[in-house]
Amino acid sequence: MTDEIIHKTALHALHVELGARMVPFAGYDMPVQYPTGIMTEHNWTRENAGLFDVSHMGQVTLRGEDPAKALEALVPGDIQALKEGRTRYTMFTNAEGGILDDLMVTKIDQNTLFVVVNAACKAQDIALMVAGLQGVDIEVHETRALLALQGPKAKDVMARLAPGSQEMVFLSSKSLSVGGLKAFVTRSGYTGEDGWEISVAAEDAVPLARALLADLSVKPIGLGARDSLRLEAGLCLYGHDIDTTTSPIEADLKWTISKRRREDGGFPGAAIVQKHLAEGVSRLRVGIKPEGRAPAREHTAVFADEALTQKIGEVTSGGFGPTVNGPVAMGYVATAQSAVGTKIFLEVRGKALPASVAALPFTPHNYQR
């Protein structure tokens, strides 16, 4: 979190009022935690409802005769098969089959898509869409905020404030009134819990946040707990678990590519991705469970032997999992050592820390299907 501070979200003053510790992140001054601390915030979200400011993310509307078909020239996801009011996870790829960014795509109607991209990549993503989507009107929503309400009690909060939200299922979308404010809502999130992402005009962000926080089930949650929640849920963080050096197949994201897209290709790096599908890959993203209590951080080397002579990979995300009550990590290991239960060793402070390959997610997803 060392990026130069450039922007403040519409909720910045509220974060300060609530006692948040602010840090620079992806060009924004963002709350990393509130006074109760990351672990308390993490556990609150798992048990109640947490409110996250994700307004630093990029929000874009694509309009045209068939924007889904056009977008498929940039992503391996099956966007044309997406039904109206539904959302799909996919990624921008490059000519080498590497991942430029991951994104969420929602089909509003036959002529309209709503896209959410990562904050650190949004300038390059927008430039990519401008250059690659011929005949498509691209509207970047610079004056909209994005809030995420996550946790098992989020549905009860939304039922009170947003009539019609209870009919929604995971990865569905709808235009709703939330607390009397006009919003575009998707039932989705980045925690593994049930929840909603709520896009509103920037001037409505603070009133909406206050309406949500007025419910005793809801507390504000910072980036620190957002990271530990997504790690336990086995969800990738761009620039860490996936980047331009990893293909969707190495990243264990082949489930995002439908049979038609696998066969037909037509996206950047398709030939390499198809080769990976047909012949396999030399490394895979896996869950890693260190023994004991010491966490394994990003860039920790992974070895097949306790003598630390046979390096087979590296940790890409790691930390303490409050719900798991122990250290958890993700990373890449040689395919031969990628089976769940495989004994591995992590080099931590020059010593061999025993660990094993673990199934993802570390804690079950609680999406409303």
C-alpha positions in Angstrom: 0.0 0.0 0.0 2.6 2.5 -1.1 0.9 4.2 -4.1 0.9 8.0 -4.3 -2.3 9.5 -2.9 -4.2 11.1 -5.7 -8.0 10.8 -5.0 -10.5 10.6 -2.2 -13.7 8.7 -2.5 -17.1 10.3 -1.8 -17.0 8.6 1.6 -13.6 9.9 2.7 -14.9 12.4 5.3 -17.2 9.7 6.8 -14.2 7.3 7.1 -12.3 10.0 9.0 -15.3 10.8 11.2 -15.6 7.1 12.1 -11.9 7.0 13.2 -10.5 5.0 10.2 -6.8 4.7 9.8 -6.3 5.9 6.2 -3.6 4.6 3.9 -2.7 5.2 0.2 -4.0 2.4 -2.0 -4.2 2.3 -5.8 -4.1 6.1 -6.0 -6.8 6.6 -3.3 -6.7 7.5 0.4 -8.6 4.4 1.8 -9.5 3.1 5.2 -7.4 0.1 6.1 -9.1 -0.4 9.5 -11.4 1.3 12.1 -10.7 1.5 15.9 -11.9 -2.0 16.7 -9.2 -3.5 14.4 -8.9 -5.9 11.5 -9.7 -9.1 13.3 -12.9 -7.7 14.9 -14.0 -6.3 11.6 -13.3 -9.7 9.9 -15.3 -11.7 12.4 -18.1 -9.1 12.4 -18.5 -9.5 8.6 -18.6 -13.3 8.9 -21.3 -13.1 11.6 -23.3 -9.9 10.8 -22.9 -7.4 8.0 -19.9 -5.3 7.0 -20.0 -2.1 4.9 -17.0 -1.6 2.5 -16.2 1.5 0.4 -15.1 0.1 -3.0 -15.6 3.4 -4.8 -12.0 3.3 -6.0 -13.0 0.5 -8.4 -13.7 1.5 -12.0 -17.4 1.5 -13.2 -18.0 1.5 -16.9 -21.1 1.1 -19.1 -20.8 -0.3 -22.6 -23.5 0.5 -25.1 -23.9 -0.7 -28.7 -25.6 -3.0 -31.1 -24.0 -6.1 -29.5 -21.4 -5.1 -26.8 -21.3 -8.7 -25.5 -19.9 -10.0 -28.8 -17.5 -7.0 -29.0 -16.2 -7.6 -25.5 -15.5 -11.3 -26.2 -12.6 -10.1 -28.4 -10.9 -9.0 -25.2 -11.9 -11.6 -22.6 -12.3 -15.4 -22.5 -15.6 -15.3 -20.7 -18.9 -16.3 -22.4 -20.5 -12.9 -22.4 -22.9 -13.6 -25.2 -24.5 -16.4 -23.2 -25.1 -14.0 -20.2 -28.8 -13.5 -19.5 -30.2 -10.0 -18.8 -29.8 -9.1 -15.2 -27.0 -11.5 -14.6 -23.3 -10.9 -13.7 -20.2 -12.9 -14.8 -16.6 -13.0 -13.6 -13.9 -12.9 -16.3 -10.5 -11.3 -17.2 -8.7 -9.3 -19.8 -5.9 -11.4 -21.3 -2.9 -10.5 -23.4 -1.3 -12.1 -26.4 0.7 -14.4 -24.2 -2.4 -15.7 -22.4 -1.5 -13.7 -19.3 -4.1 -11.8 -17.2 -4.2 -8.0 -17.5 -7.0 -7.7 -15.0 -10.0 -9.5 -13.7 -13.5 -7.9 -13.9 -17.2 -8.3 -13.3 -19.6 -8.0 -16.3 -23.3 -7.5 -15.9 -25.8 -7.6 -18.8 -28.3 -4.9 -18.4 -30.0 -5.6 -21.7 -29.1 -6.7 -25.3 -27.4 -3.4 -26.0 -25.9 -2.5 -22.5 -23.2 -4.0 -20.3 -22.0 -2.7 -16.9 -18.4 -3.5 -16.1 -16.5 -3.2 -12.8 -12.7 -3.3 -13.0 -9.9 -3.1 -10.4 -8.8 0.4 -9.2 -5.1 -0.1 -9.9 -5.8 -1.2 -13.5 -8.8 0.9 -14.5 -6.8 3.5 -16.6 -5.2 0.7 -18.7 -8.5 -1.3 -18.8 -10.5 1.8 -20.1 -7.8 2.4 -22.7 -7.9 -1.2 -23.7 -11.7 -1.0 -24.1 -11.5 2.3 -26.0 -9.0 0.8 -28.4 -10.5 -2.7 -28.8 -14.3 -2.1 -28.8 -15.2 -0.7 -32.1 -18.7 0.7 -32.5 -19.3 0.6 -28.7 -20.0 3.7 -26.7 -17.9 3.6 -23.5 -19.2 5.6 -20.5 -16.8 5.8 -17.5 -18.7 6.7 -14.3 -16.4 9.1 -12.6 -19.1 10.5 -10.4 -20.5 7.2 -9.0 -19.7 5.5 -5.7 -19.7 1.8 -5.0 -20.5 0.3 -1.6 -20.4 -3.4 -0.7 -22.6 -4.8 2.1 -21.4 -8.2 3.0 -22.3 -10.9 5.6 -25.1 -13.2 6.6 -27.3 -10.4 8.0 -26.9 -8.2 4.8 -30.1 -9.8 3.4 -32.1 -8.6 6.4 -30.7 -5.1 6.1 -31.4 -5.0 2.4 -34.9 -6.4 2.9 -35.7 -3.4 5.1 -34.0 -0.7 3.0 -34.4 -2.1 -0.6 -37.7 -3.8 -1.3 -37.3 -6.3 -4.1 -33.7 -7.2 -3.1 -34.8 -10.4 -1.4 -35.8 -11.9 -4.7 -32.3 -11.6 -6.1 -29.8 -14.5 -6.2 -26.1 -14.6 -6.4 -24.7 -12.8 -9.4 -28.0 -11.2 -10.3 -28.6 -7.4 -10.7 -31.4 -4.9 -10.5 -32.1 -1.2 -10.3 -33.5 -0.6 -6.9 -34.3 2.1 -4.4 -32.0 1.6 -1.4 -32.9 3.7 1.6 -34.9 5.9 -0.8 -31.9 6.5 -3.1 -31.7 5.3 -6.7 -29.1 2.6 -7.1 -27.9 -0.2 -9.3 -27.4 -3.3 -7.3 -25.7 -6.7 -7.8 -25.9 -9.6 -5.4 -22.1 -10.3 -5.3 -19.0 -9.4 -3.3 -15.4 -10.3 -2.5 -15.7 -11.9 0.9 -17.2 -15.4 0.3 -20.3 -14.2 2.1 -23.7 -13.3 0.8 -24.0 -9.6 0.0 -24.6 -6.8 -2.4 -22.5 -4.2 -4.3 -24.4 -1.0 -4.6 -23.6 1.6 -7.2 -25.0 5.1 -6.5 -24.4 8.7 -7.5 -21.5 10.2 -5.5 -23.7 12.7 -3.8 -25.9 9.8 -2.4 -22.9 7.8 -1.1 -22.9 9.4 2.4 -26.6 9.3 3.0 -26.7 5.7 1.8 -23.8 4.7 4.0 -25.4 6.4 7.1 -28.7 4.6 6.3 -26.9 1.3 6.2 -24.8 2.0 9.3 -27.9 3.0 11.3 -28.8 -0.7 11.4 -27.1 -2.3 14.4 -26.1 -5.3 12.3 -23.8 -3.1 10.2 -20.3 -1.8 10.9 -17.8 -0.2 8.6 -15.0 -2.5 7.4 -11.6 -1.5 6.0 -9.2 -2.9 3.4 -7.4 -5.1 6.0 -10.4 -7.2 6.7 -11.4 -7.2 3.1 -8.1 -8.9 2.3 -8.3 -11.5 5.0 -11.9 -12.3 4.1 -11.1 -12.8 0.4 -8.0 -14.9 1.2 -10.1 -17.3 3.4 -12.6 -17.4 0.5 -9.8 -18.4 -1.9 -10.4 -15.3 -4.2 -7.6 -13.9 -6.3 -6.1 -10.4 -5.8 -4.9 -8.9 -9.0 -1.2 -8.1 -9.0 -0.6 -10.8 -6.4 -2.3 -14.1 -7.2 -2.9 -13.3 -10.9 -1.0 -11.0 -13.2 0.4 -10.9 -16.8 2.7 -13.9 -16.1 -0.1 -16.2 -15.1 -2.7 -17.8 -17.5 -6.3 -18.5 -16.4 -5.5 -22.2 -16.4 -2.4 -21.8 -14.2 -4.5 -19.7 -11.9 -7.1 -22.5 -11.6 -9.7 -20.3 -13.3 -10.6 -22.5 -16.2 -14.1 -22.7 -14.8 -14.6 -19.1 -16.1 -14.2 -20.2 -19.7 -17.1 -22.0 -21.3 -16.9 -24.9 -23.8 -17.7 -22.6 -26.7 -14.9 -20.1 -25.8 -12.5 -22.9 -25.2 -13.1 -24.3 -28.6 -13.6 -21.2 -30.6 -11.0 -18.9 -29.0 -11.2 -15.4 -30.4 -9.6 -13.7 -27.4 -6.0 -12.5 -26.8 -3.7 -15.4 -26.1 -6.4 -18.0 -27.0 -3.9 -20.4 -28.6 -1.8 -20.5 -25.4 -4.8 -20.9 -23.2 -6.1 -23.7 -25.5 -2.7 -25.4 -25.3 -2.7 -25.2 -21.5 -6.2 -26.8 -21.5 -5.1 -29.6 -23.8 -1.7 -30.3 -22.5 -1.8 -29.1 -18.9 0.4 -26.6 -17.1 3.7 -26.9 -15.2 2.3 -25.0 -12.1 -1.0 -24.3 -10.4 -2.5 -21.9 -7.9 -3.3 -23.8 -4.7 -4.3 -23.2 -1.2 -1.5 -23.5 1.4 -2.0 -24.3 5.1 1.1 -23.7 7.2 1.5 -25.8 10.4 1.6 -23.9 13.6 0.7 -20.2 14.0 3.4 -18.4 11.9 1.9 -16.9 8.8 3.6 -17.3 5.4 3.7 -13.9 3.6 3.8 -13.0 -0.1 7.0 -14.1 -1.9 7.7 -16.9 0.7 9.5 -19.7 -1.2 7.9 -23.1 -1.3 10.0 -26.3 -1.3 9.3 -30.0 -1.8 11.9 -31.0 0.8 12.8 -29.9 4.4 16.4 -29.3 3.4 15.1 -26.4 1.2 16.9 -27.6 -1.9 14.0 -28.3 -4.3 12.1 -25.1 -4.8 8.7 -25.7 -6.4 6.9 -22.4 -6.1 6.1 -19.3 -4.2 3.4 -17.8 -1.9 1.4 -15.0 -3.6 -1.0 -14.1 -0.7 -0.7 -15.1 2.9 -1.7 -14.0 6.4 -3.7 -15.0 9.4 -7.3 -16.3 8.9 -9.5 -15.3 11.8 -12.3 -17.6 10.8 -9.9 -20.5 10.3 -8.0 -19.5 13.5 -4.7 -20.0 11.9 -2.4 -19.0 9.0 -3.6 -19.4 5.4 -2.0 -18.7 2.1 -2.3 -19.1 -1.6 0.4 -19.5 -4.2 1.8 -21.4 -7.1 3.5 -24.8 -6.9 4.7 -27.4 -9.5 1.7 -29.4 -10.8 3.3 -32.6 -9.6 3.1 -31.3 -6.0 -0.4 -29.6 -6.3 -2.6 -32.4 -5.0 -4.5 -31.5 -1.8 -2.7 -32.9 1.2 0.8 -32.8 -0.4 3.4 -32.1 2.2 5.5 -29.0 1.4 7.9 -26.7 3.2 8.0 -22.9 3.4 11.2 -20.9 3.9 10.4 -18.5 6.7 13.3 -16.6 8.2 15.7 -19.1 6.8 14.0 -22.1 8.4 11.8 -24.8 6.9 8.2 -24.3 8.0 6.0 -27.5 7.4 2.9 -26.9 5.4 0.5 -28.7 3.1 -1.5 -28.1 0.0 -5.0 -27.3 1.1 -8.4 -27.2 -0.7 -9.9 -23.8 -1.5 -11.8 -22.0 -0.1 -10.5 -22.2 3.5 -14.0 -21.3 4.7 -17.2 -22.2 2.9 -18.8 -19.7 0.6 -22.3 -18.6 1.7 -23.7 -17.2 -1.5 -27.5 -17.1 -2.0 -27.8 -19.4 -5.1 
